[in-house]
Amino acid sequence: MAGGTLGHLSIGTIVAGTSFVINSSSNTDTSTIGCEIFEHVVRPDGHLAAVLPEPEPASLSAALRRAIGAAPDQ
């Protein structure tokens, strides 16, 4: 759900098997997203972003970047 001033999203810290952070370029962005990660990463709009048979930080980061529409890691 959108809230505040929307910013550009980026992937922050990823802790394998535990958590990940999505950052916004706007300090007043209060939007919330829903994301479930099993072997699949599903975008908030319900589209499949990735299938990760053995998730690890690099593939998870790439999948999350695709899910939020960000540029690929360099």
C-alpha positions as CSV (number, residue, x, y, z in Angstrom):
1,M,0.0,0.0,0.0
2,A,1.5,3.3,-1.0
3,G,2.1,6.0,1.6
4,G,4.0,9.2,2.0
5,T,6.3,10.4,-0.8
6,L,7.2,7.4,-3.0
7,G,10.9,6.9,-3.7
8,H,13.1,4.7,-5.8
9,L,13.6,1.3,-4.2
10,S,16.8,-0.6,-3.6
11,I,17.8,-3.8,-1.8
12,G,19.7,-3.3,1.5
13,T,21.0,-5.9,3.8
14,I,20.2,-9.6,3.2
15,V,20.6,-12.1,6.0
16,A,20.5,-15.6,4.4
17,G,17.6,-17.6,5.7
18,T,16.4,-14.8,7.9
19,S,15.5,-11.4,6.4
20,F,16.1,-8.7,3.8
21,V,15.7,-4.9,3.7
22,I,14.1,-2.8,0.9
23,N,15.3,0.8,1.1
24,S,13.6,3.9,-0.4
25,S,15.3,7.0,-1.6
26,S,12.5,9.0,0.1
27,N,12.8,9.6,3.9
28,T,9.0,10.0,4.0
29,D,8.1,6.8,2.1
30,T,5.8,4.9,4.4
31,S,4.6,2.3,1.9
32,T,4.2,-1.3,2.8
33,I,4.7,-4.4,0.7
34,G,4.0,-8.0,1.1
35,C,6.5,-10.6,0.0
36,E,6.7,-14.3,0.6
37,I,9.9,-16.2,-0.2
38,F,9.8,-20.0,-0.3
39,E,11.3,-21.4,-3.5
40,H,9.4,-18.6,-5.4
41,V,9.6,-14.9,-5.1
42,V,6.1,-13.3,-5.8
43,R,5.7,-9.6,-6.4
44,P,3.1,-7.7,-4.4
45,D,0.9,-7.7,-7.6
46,G,0.9,-11.5,-7.6
47,H,3.3,-12.0,-10.5
48,L,6.1,-14.6,-10.2
49,A,9.5,-12.8,-10.0
50,A,11.8,-15.8,-9.5
51,V,12.1,-19.5,-8.8
52,L,14.9,-20.2,-6.3
53,P,15.5,-23.9,-5.8
54,E,18.4,-23.2,-3.4
55,P,18.1,-19.5,-2.3
56,E,21.4,-17.8,-1.4
57,P,22.1,-14.1,-1.0
58,A,23.2,-13.3,-4.6
59,S,20.2,-15.0,-6.2
60,L,17.8,-13.6,-3.6
61,S,19.2,-10.1,-4.2
62,A,18.7,-10.4,-8.0
63,A,15.1,-11.8,-7.5
64,L,14.2,-9.0,-5.1
65,R,15.6,-6.4,-7.5
66,R,13.5,-7.8,-10.3
67,A,10.4,-7.9,-8.0
68,I,10.7,-4.1,-7.2
69,G,11.6,-3.1,-10.7
70,A,15.2,-2.1,-9.9
71,A,18.2,-2.3,-12.1
72,P,20.3,-5.5,-11.9
73,D,23.3,-5.6,-9.5
74,Q,26.5,-4.3,-11.1
